[in-house]
Amino acid sequence: PDLDGRLDLENGRFDDPAIGISVRELRLDARFAEDGLEIDSLRAQSADGGELTGDGSFSLAGARLEGRAALRFSDFLIIERPDLTVVGGGNVTFAVSENRIEIGGETRVSRAEVRPPEASRPSIALVEVTHINAAGARSDMAPIRQGPQVVLDYRIRAPGRIFVRGPQFDSEWSMDVTARGPANAVQLRGRATLLRGRADLLGRPFEMRSGSVVFSGDPMDAAINLVAARQAREITAEIRVGGIVSAPEITLASTPSLPQDEIASRLLFDQGAGQLTGVQAAQLAGAVASMSSGGGFDPFGALRSGLGLDQLSVSSSRTGETVVAGGRYLTEDVYLEVETGGGSASATTRIEWALTQNLTLLSRIAPDGDTGVALTWRREYD
């Protein structure tokens, strides 16, 4: 075809509530030239003011659509829906051929909020159903035409500020993951690493001491390794989550080593399992079962959000005093945390400044005037 003309758009908008994408103030300047379309300029904004620009060139020669396009974005609200919010910058490239669309590029996440559904498992088992002679199941119907194959080679990384929260946990993660392969069978490579967090398990607050999720192919086969610890009666108790994300295994461990029911009993009732009453034994069984069910009202989440904090936790010190800690990112690289406890109005202040991806400066100011400064270096290995 011999094309001539222009394609212009002003004040456009695109919304996809299912994915959580909203693009506003969309402006397109494009022109038809000979057998193709030249996109000279594409500009848009997200709901919170982030910027997106792009350009591209496509050919319609031989009645086949081929070409390339590129998008660049910064401080962009990429996804916003009840279970996931992502803000970041980066680029996306599209290479279009007759039966294939290749998508590449990278997103650098500046902040993400992940809120898993309260019910992680269905309460009623799903049963596979085979329909026999179902309406519309005719062998003489024309086959559905397949669209082009979409192939990914896309990296998503974040040095921190990925907050994964639910009624029973509040955590912060870093991530570096690459998605490759067909969109209907995507393979993930990389890892997510726990930076800090708390978990309310068995009715008691735990400190999340370490954690990682390693991706090496199918997302549902990612290896998970989490350890949450708490001081209990004469022991240090740990709740460990291992296995793969589609079928995690939760176990209790302690120092010194004790049976799992004994650990849970000391956590819940501050006494051995052999000393429990019948009612307490029933409570113990229910509490252990609740570790993998989730759900419930999250008052700490509501309070943290109302105070404008990134982290909020309540725990107990070695002397039994209640300790409250709240933290917030002042910039992308500087994290401030204030901790108070024991009925004192004085507080301990901690500042973490990420100088590089591996090097962090830590400072601490105690109520008695004691101060400390340290440098930490960390490297992750697959």
Residue, then its C-alpha position, 0 to 999 in steps of 0.5 A: p500500500d501507498l499510505d499518506g496522512r497523519l494519526d494524532l491523538e490528544n488527551g487520550r486515556f487507557d484503563d485496564p482495571a483487571i491488570g491495574i493499568s491507567v494511562r492518562e493525558l495520552r498524546l500521539d503524533a504519528r504519520f503514514a509514509e509509503d507502506g508504514l506508520e512512523i510514530d514520532s512521539l508518544r507521551a502520557q502520564s500515570a495517575d500520580g504524575g509519572e511520565l511515559t514517552g515512546d516512538g516506533s516504526f511499523s511496516l504494512a508491506g505484503a499485508r504483514l505487520e512488522g516493526r519496532a517500538a520503544l517506551r521509556f517511563s520514570d516515577f510511573l504508577i505501573i500497576e494499581r489494584p487491591d492486591l498489588t501497587v508498583v511504582g518505578g522507571g525503566n523501558v520496554t521494547f517491542a519487536v513485531s513480526e508476522n507471527r511473533i511479538e518480542i518484549g524486552g527491557e527492564t523495570r527498576v522498581s522504586r516502591a511496591e506494595v504486595r498484599p496477598p489474598e487473605a485466603s491463600r487456599p480454597s476452603i472447598a477442594l476443586v473437582e475437575v469436570t469433563h463436559i460430554n456433548a456440551a453446548g457448542a462442542r461441535s467437531d465441524m466448527a472452524p478452529i479458532r485463529q491463533g494470535p501471534q506468539v508473545v515472547l518475553d525477555y524482561r528484567i525486574r529489579a529493586p534494591g529494596r522497598i518491596f513491601v509484602r504485607g498481610p494480616q499476619f506479617d509485614s516485610e520488606w524485600s529486594m528483588d532481581v528477577t528476569a522473565r524469559g520465554p513464551a508468555n503462556a509458559v514464562q520462566l523466571r530466573g533470579r531471587a528475592t531477599l528479605l531485608r526486614g520484617r515481622a510476623d504474628l504467628l501462633g498468637r505471638p510476634f516474631e522477628m523475620r530473621s532471614g528469607s529468600v525466594v529463588f526462581s529457577g524456572d516455573p514460578m510455582d516451583a520457586a524455592i522458599n526459605l524463611v526463618a522467623a524467631r522469638q524468645a520463649r520460655e527458656i528457648t529460642a523458637e523458630i518458625r521455618v518455611g521451606g519447600i516450594v511456593s506452591a506447597p510450602e512446608i512449615t516447621l517449628a525448631s528451637t534452641p535447645s532442640l524440642p518437639q514441635d508441640e512442646i515449642a508451640s506450647r511454650l510459645l502460647f502458654d509459657q508452659g510445657a505441653g504435658q501441663l496443658t488443660g484440655v481447652q488449652a490443648a485444643q487451642l494449641a491445635g487450632a493455633v498450629a493449624s492457623m499458621s498456614s490458613g491466614g486471614g483476619f483483621d489487621p489492626f497494625g496495618a491500619l495503624r501503620s498506614g494511618l501514621g504514614l509509616d513503611q514499617l511498624s512492629v510491637s514486640s517484647s524485650r528480653t526483660g519483658e518490656t513492650v517495644v514499639a518500632g516504626g520506620r519510614y524511608l526518607t529517600e530511596d536510599v535512607y531509612l529511619e527507624v525509631e524504637t521506644g519501650g519500657g514506658s520511657a519517653s526516650a527513644t533509640t534512633r537508627i538510620e540506614w543509608a545504602l551507599t551502594q547496592n552492597l555497602t550500607l552505613l548504619s548509625r544508632i543513637a540511644p536514649d543515654g546518648d550512646t552512639g554508634v556507626a558501622l559499615t556493612w557489606r553484603r553480597e548475594y549468591d545464587 
